[in-house]
Every structure is written in structure tokens, then in C-alpha cells.
Amino acid sequence: MRIAYAYDLEDAPGKTIVGVDATYLPSEITPPHTHKNGPIMVYVLSGQVRVGLNGEEPKIECAGDSHYEPADTHNTISENPSRTESCRFFFTEVLDTAIWKAQGMEALFKLD
């Protein structure tokens, strides 16, 4: 995971938008987690990612697909279903500036 940007939002005082460039290696999995500090928007750049939210049936998203997760959405499954290809995706998260400055990347998600 690499932070691509973090900007304070002038039109939303006290809020920061953070952009993250992430890659899942073949068969890589992120344990169940939440983005407790703010909503996120995800865009798949290449490969595929299997996503299961709030216990719903997982779906596979491919390059060009996107989805929105309100704050506190429970990611029950987040993984690269391919055994041979990496998956690259970009997500943005809007969170309180004070939390971002105090916690940095730790503020972006919390593992179960």
C-alpha cells in the first residue's frame, strides 16, 4: 500500500481525503476489517478482486469496476482470486483530519 495523496478538504473543514494505491499479489488476502473512520471508494485498476461486504455474497470486481463503502462497512472478504496475476486497485477515504494526523495509515482500516 502506498499513499498517493492526502489533502485537507477546504469545503469540508476538519476532513481529509486520502488516496491509496494498493496491490494484491496472486492469492493475497486481507483479513476481515472495517474502514471505521470514513467512507471509501474503490476502483480496480488491473486484475480481479473478490469482495464480500457485511456478510453478503462475495462478488468479483474486474479492472474498471468500482464500489462505495459507507463508514463501518464490514469487509468480510477481500482477496485476489487469481493464483497467477496481481490485482491493483485505488481507494480514497474521507476521514477526520485530526484522526489522520494522529494515526496516519493506521486510521485507514481496522482488522477484526
N, C-alpha and C positions, 0 to 999 in steps of 0.2 A: 504494500500500500504506500502510495506517495501522495502527499498533499500537493495539489496543483495550485490551489489558491485559497485564501481566507480573507474575505472583505467585510468590513463593518458596513451595514446597510443604512445609508443616510435617511431613507424614507421610513425606516423601522428602527428607531433609536433603541439601543440595547441588544440588537440582534446582529449576528454574523452569519454569512453564508460561506460554507467550506466545500470545496470541490476535491474529490479524491479519485485518483486513477488507481485501479486495482486489477490484479491478475490472479486467476486461479490456475495453478499448474494442473496437468491431467489428474483427474480423480481427487483433486483437493476439495476439502470440506471445511466450512466454518461451523463450529458448534452452534447450537441454538442460542439466539441472542435477541436483544431489542435495541432500537435506537431511541432510548428513553428521553433524550434531551431535545429532540425535534424531529420533524418530518424529513423524509429523504425522497429523492427522485433518482431512479436508477436507469441508465442507458447502456445496453450491451453493445460494445464496440466490435468484438470478434468472438467466434466460438459460440458456445452454449452455456447456459447456467440453469440449474434446476432450482426453483424457488417454491417454498411452501410457507404460507403466512397464516398465522392464527389457527393452525391445525387444519386448514383447508387442504384439498387435494393439491399436491405439488404440480407445477407446470414448468415446461421447458421454454425458456426465452432464448431467442437467437439474435445474432447481430442485427441491429436496427430496432429491436424491441425495447420497450421501456415500461416502467411501472412506478407508481407512487405509493409510499407507505406513511400513513399518519404516525405521529409520535406514539411510542409504546406498542407498535405493531410487533407481534412475536414472530420472529423468523425461526420456524421450526426446522426448515431445511434450506440450506444454501450451499450448493455444491456444483462442481464441474462434472457432468455426467460422462465426459469423454475420457477414455484411457490413453489417448494419443495426442490430443490437441489442447493447448491452453485456452482459457477464456479471459477476455479483457473487458472490463466494464468501468463505467464512470458514474459516481454518485455525488449528489450535492445534498448537504444537510444544513438546515437553518436552525441555529441554536442561540441561547443567550450568550452575549459577548463575554460576560463575567465568567461563565462556566468554561467557555472555550479558552480564555486566557489562563484560567486556573488549572485546567486539566489537559489541555491540548488534545492529542489523538485519543486519549483515554475517554474523552467526552463523547466520541462518535458512536460507540456502541458498548453494550454491557453483555458479557456472556452469562448464560444462565448459571 
